[in-house]
Amino acid sequence: MTTGVAIGLLGYGTVGSAVDRLLRDRATEIERVAGSPVEVRRALVRDVTRARSASPAAGVLTADFATVRDDPTISVVAEVMGGVEPTRGYLLELFAAGKSVVSANKQLLARHGEELFAAAERHGVQLRFEASVCAAIPVVKVLRESMIANDVSGVLGIVNGTTNFILTAMAAGQDYGAALARAQELGYAEADPTEDVNGADAAAKIAILASIAFHTRVTLDDVPFDGIERLEAIDSAIARELGYRIKLIASAERLAGGVTARVHPTLVPEGHPLAAVEGSFNAVMLRGSAIREITLAGPGAGGDETASAVIGDVMTVLGTSGTGFFTHDGYFRQVAIVPEAEVPSAFYLRLDVLDAPGVLAQIARVLADEQVSIESVIQRAAAGRAQLVVTTHPAPEGRFFAAVNGICTLGVVAGEPHVLRVLPR
Ligand SMILES: NC(=O)c1ccc[n+]([C@@H]2O[C@H](COP(=O)([O-])OP(=O)(O)OC[C@H]3O[C@@H](n4cnc5c(N)ncnc54)[C@H](OP(=O)(O)O)[C@@H]3O)[C@@H](O)[C@H]2O)c1
């Protein structure tokens, strides 16, 4: 193909090779939509000699970034190589060279979005990032474009497929280690799954979603997060008994004093749309003034799924270049980040306590002193000790954790307290 639109790729791995293959497999349909053929002209890799399962056209692969940046026939580049550096620097050079960029890189955008959007705008080019959050689910497009007439007040989602796969297995009785091993065996979890299971991947995604939902910068550093590594099968079992499922929930909300975005394993009431999201699927609920609530669900990862979103963004760039529509930076507000200690949450607290008279009363008193009110209590006795599970009504997080610290100094608790958030029924 010698005429038509040429695009560049930074990266030719799982996603990059899928972009190339889908563009070729669907060439006729894409040409109909775009008005001309779209082909990958250059793709940057680390090692051009490495054996690959995908087979790019001759001369496409290069290990020299300048051949992508300086190719005058390329107007759009898809960044599908990952990493923060040198990727950030490459994007800045591409913008300066007048090229728009489509990126699948949540960590880069959640850390350096402000600098990158400013640079793209300065050079009159676009930066699009649908594939960086939930792969095939078009949540970025919906938030940025379809919700313009809405005042978005909340985003609530399951945005990491690996952890949702593990939590689904744990809900069926597996323990954490076995569920993680199974996820790795099936290719849902990386060999090093740290960023998935500790919540960092989800934190980067909710930082991006909060920024576009509320038109203010929320960076990764603004997002408190914890993961699922400390969850035990007993927590899943007790949650079920209480009528909940445990999910890793990424949430962003507008509160009186500003905005909050965070990621925590959370008890979700059965019957809630997010409780039904199983396996490696993702789902995001959006709350807005005019739309009330929208839930988008689907596969949140995978080469083809991510490539589909990358190609969608490439087509949008081609379709909107030069018009100025959606090319500018949409973050026009500066809203305060509410410290997590002030955010109200309901909690599940599991304690291993002495099975002795008065223990429950002492714990209840400490909670009451911090104005945390109890919703339910379950107690199970076992050989001189008891598992005590307390669920609370919403209270500022700082007060709840002050109460937990107080409870731990009573001398009646063994081991670490197990704390989970609870979504309202
Ligand atoms: N895979 C998914 O399901 C998925 C889903 C959503 C988002 N994403 C995002 O998409 C991006 C790509 O993921 P992937 O799974 O396709 O990764 P991958 O399979 O590891 O591919 C990375 C590609 O980038 C190239 N590369 C990496 N660092 C480079 C450097 N410094 N200089 C030149 N080339 C470099 C690699 O070259 P070599 O081929 O020579 O090694 C490889 O071709 C990441 O940001 C990821 O977070 C992936």
PDBQT file of the ligand as one rigid body, heavy atoms in Angstrom, charges set to zero:
ROOT
HETATM    1  N1  LIG A 501      -1.640  -6.317  26.963  1.00  0.00    +0.000 N 
HETATM    2  C1  LIG A 501      -2.783  -5.819  27.442  1.00  0.00    +0.000 C 
HETATM    3  O1  LIG A 501      -3.769  -6.534  27.648  1.00  0.00    +0.000 OA
HETATM    4  C2  LIG A 501      -2.911  -4.341  27.707  1.00  0.00    +0.000 A 
HETATM    5  C3  LIG A 501      -4.158  -3.823  28.107  1.00  0.00    +0.000 A 
HETATM    6  C4  LIG A 501      -4.296  -2.439  28.334  1.00  0.00    +0.000 A 
HETATM    7  C5  LIG A 501      -3.189  -1.622  28.192  1.00  0.00    +0.000 A 
HETATM    8  N2  LIG A 501      -1.986  -2.176  27.841  1.00  0.00    +0.000 N 
HETATM    9  C6  LIG A 501      -0.847  -1.268  27.723  1.00  0.00    +0.000 C 
HETATM   10  O2  LIG A 501      -0.329  -1.312  26.402  1.00  0.00    +0.000 OA
HETATM   11  C7  LIG A 501       1.081  -1.104  26.427  1.00  0.00    +0.000 C 
HETATM   12  C8  LIG A 501       1.777  -2.251  25.701  1.00  0.00    +0.000 C 
HETATM   13  O3  LIG A 501       1.466  -3.480  26.337  1.00  0.00    +0.000 OA
HETATM   14  P1  LIG A 501       1.879  -4.874  25.670  1.00  0.00    +0.000 P 
HETATM   15  O4  LIG A 501       1.183  -5.908  26.474  1.00  0.00    +0.000 OA
HETATM   16  O5  LIG A 501       1.671  -4.845  24.220  1.00  0.00    +0.000 OA
HETATM   17  O6  LIG A 501       3.461  -4.908  26.008  1.00  0.00    +0.000 OA
HETATM   18  P2  LIG A 501       4.569  -5.854  25.347  1.00  0.00    +0.000 P 
HETATM   19  O7  LIG A 501       3.959  -7.062  24.743  1.00  0.00    +0.000 OA
HETATM   20  O8  LIG A 501       5.616  -6.021  26.397  1.00  0.00    +0.000 OA
HETATM   21  O9  LIG A 501       5.184  -4.987  24.157  1.00  0.00    +0.000 OA
HETATM   22  C9  LIG A 501       5.998  -3.858  24.364  1.00  0.00    +0.000 C 
HETATM   23  C10 LIG A 501       6.618  -3.464  23.019  1.00  0.00    +0.000 C 
HETATM   24  O10 LIG A 501       7.295  -2.223  23.195  1.00  0.00    +0.000 OA
HETATM   25  C11 LIG A 501       8.657  -2.370  22.797  1.00  0.00    +0.000 C 
HETATM   26  N3  LIG A 501       9.448  -1.569  23.741  1.00  0.00    +0.000 N 
HETATM   27  C12 LIG A 501       9.364  -1.563  25.090  1.00  0.00    +0.000 A 
HETATM   28  N4  LIG A 501      10.243  -0.690  25.615  1.00  0.00    +0.000 NA
HETATM   29  C13 LIG A 501      10.901  -0.143  24.575  1.00  0.00    +0.000 A 
HETATM   30  C14 LIG A 501      11.934   0.812  24.457  1.00  0.00    +0.000 A 
HETATM   31  N5  LIG A 501      12.474   1.409  25.523  1.00  0.00    +0.000 N 
HETATM   32  N6  LIG A 501      12.373   1.157  23.217  1.00  0.00    +0.000 NA
HETATM   33  C15 LIG A 501      11.820   0.577  22.113  1.00  0.00    +0.000 A 
HETATM   34  N7  LIG A 501      10.843  -0.337  22.155  1.00  0.00    +0.000 NA
HETATM   35  C16 LIG A 501      10.384  -0.693  23.374  1.00  0.00    +0.000 A 
HETATM   36  C17 LIG A 501       8.980  -3.859  22.884  1.00  0.00    +0.000 C 
HETATM   37  O11 LIG A 501      10.036  -4.163  21.992  1.00  0.00    +0.000 OA
HETATM   38  P3  LIG A 501      10.553  -5.681  21.750  1.00  0.00    +0.000 P 
HETATM   39  O12 LIG A 501       9.429  -6.330  20.976  1.00  0.00    +0.000 OA
HETATM   40  O13 LIG A 501      11.812  -5.569  20.973  1.00  0.00    +0.000 OA
HETATM   41  O14 LIG A 501      10.723  -6.256  23.123  1.00  0.00    +0.000 OA
HETATM   42  C18 LIG A 501       7.635  -4.473  22.483  1.00  0.00    +0.000 C 
HETATM   43  O15 LIG A 501       7.529  -4.559  21.085  1.00  0.00    +0.000 OA
HETATM   44  C19 LIG A 501       1.459  -0.941  27.907  1.00  0.00    +0.000 C 
HETATM   45  O16 LIG A 501       1.448   0.432  28.254  1.00  0.00    +0.000 OA
HETATM   46  C20 LIG A 501       0.317  -1.649  28.623  1.00  0.00    +0.000 C 
HETATM   47  O17 LIG A 501       0.111  -1.176  29.953  1.00  0.00    +0.000 OA
HETATM   48  C21 LIG A 501      -1.814  -3.496  27.593  1.00  0.00    +0.000 A 
ENDROOT
TORSDOF 0
